[in-house]
Amino acid sequence: MCLFLQQPKLDALAQSTGMNDTNLQETLNTLKRHDVVEETQGSWRIMVELFRRWVLQE
């Protein structure tokens, strides 16, 4: 199962983590480089099941 994050959810993620848009984008890019997430047509997909579960619990 994959979790897709689109812009409204990204805004909520930025707010809930206290990260600004720049820091959140840098973090997502780092996760992308490590194959934890991927970006497809403006949505972010979590590729690592354990990470997806952790995000959903938070």
ZAMAR-718524 format. One record per residue (C-alpha): residue number from 0; x, y, z. Coordinates in steps of 0.25 Angstrom, whole numbers, plus 5000, padded with zeros to 4 digits. Example, Ala and Ser with C-alpha at 12.3 -4.5 7.8 and 13.67 -1.06 7.14 Angstrom:
<sites>
    k     X     Y     Z
    0  5049  4982  5031
    1  5055  4996  5029
</sites>
This chain:
<sites>
    k     X     Y     Z
    0  5000  5000  5000
    1  5005  5014  4996
    2  5002  5027  5002
    3  5001  5039  4992
    4  5003  5053  4997
    5  4997  5064  4989
    6  4999  5079  4991
    7  4988  5081  5001
    8  4993  5070  5009
    9  5007  5075  5008
   10  5003  5088  5013
   11  4997  5081  5025
   12  5010  5073  5027
   13  5018  5086  5027
   14  5009  5092  5037
   15  5008  5080  5046
   16  5023  5078  5046
   17  5026  5093  5047
   18  5035  5093  5035
   19  5034  5104  5025
   20  5032  5100  5010
   21  5047  5101  5007
   22  5051  5091  5018
   23  5040  5082  5015
   24  5044  5082  5000
   25  5058  5079  5004
   26  5054  5068  5013
   27  5046  5061  5002
   28  5057  5063  4992
   29  5066  5056  5002
   30  5056  5044  5004
   31  5055  5043  4989
   32  5070  5042  4987
   33  5069  5030  4997
   34  5058  5024  4990
   35  5048  5026  5002
   36  5038  5034  4994
   37  5036  5037  4979
   38  5029  5049  4972
   39  5019  5046  4961
   40  5011  5057  4954
   41  5011  5066  4966
   42  5008  5055  4977
   43  5018  5049  4986
   44  5018  5034  4989
   45  5024  5027  5000
   46  5032  5015  4995
   47  5036  5009  5008
   48  5025  5002  5016
   49  5031  5004  5030
   50  5033  5019  5027
   51  5019  5019  5022
   52  5013  5013  5035
   53  5022  5022  5044
   54  5016  5034  5036
   55  5002  5029  5038
   56  5004  5027  5053
   57  5009  5041  5055
</sites>
